[in-house]
């Protein structure tokens, strides 16, 4: 699919990649507003979808302001929106469903000049997944390399939570445990989940070991809408997000 756009008086055919790039630029530009970025960060780090009232209360802004920024973020594809009834009242008088927002599933990125690292990642992940009899040997090498990378990432971190945050994994408290709001390799995991989960698990184990913590607490725990890595008993250092 493509469309034709005018660019400096020339006819230019915009490919799907071009359109994705345009959407990415627009979405990233929307986060330039400091308050809108705070709204996005709050929703992205929340374990549950948040509505206008919850965001307004958490950030200390008028409800109309929260609604304005949430609507813009949803329009840019950075947040997904759904309608649900809030509260416990049922039957007549329960009111209309309210809009609630969660982080969008799709990734948004802008890179100049434009590279193809994701394509390279897909090729390597598929090669590992289809390695045949040598697959386990290749996976062992992948785990070792990921653990070493995790240890290097931990060198400049204050603790495991800080290391996870620096790696863009957005650690979130789930009871006494920590789960990761973001899989840094989500695009690759769609088609090669086993390979990518092995990589990510070893990466976090390497972080833990690099900080002198017990890597046995790092487990794979499949769950919808989040990374599968769970760190048991690590929630004490996590700042909990108001719901």
Secondary structure, 3 states (H helix, E strand, C coil): CCEEEEECCEEEEECHHHHHHHHHHHHHHHCCCHHHHHHHHHHHHCCCCEEHHHHHHHHCCCHHHHHHHHHHHHHCCCEEEEEECCCCCCCCCCCCCEEEEEECCCCCCCCCCCCCHHHHHHHHHHHHHCCHHHHHHHHHHHHHHHHHHHHHHHCCCCCHHHHHHHCCCCEEEECCEEEECCCCCHHHHCCCHHHHHHHHHHHHHHHHHHCCCCHHHEEECCCCCCCCEEECCCHHHCCCCCC
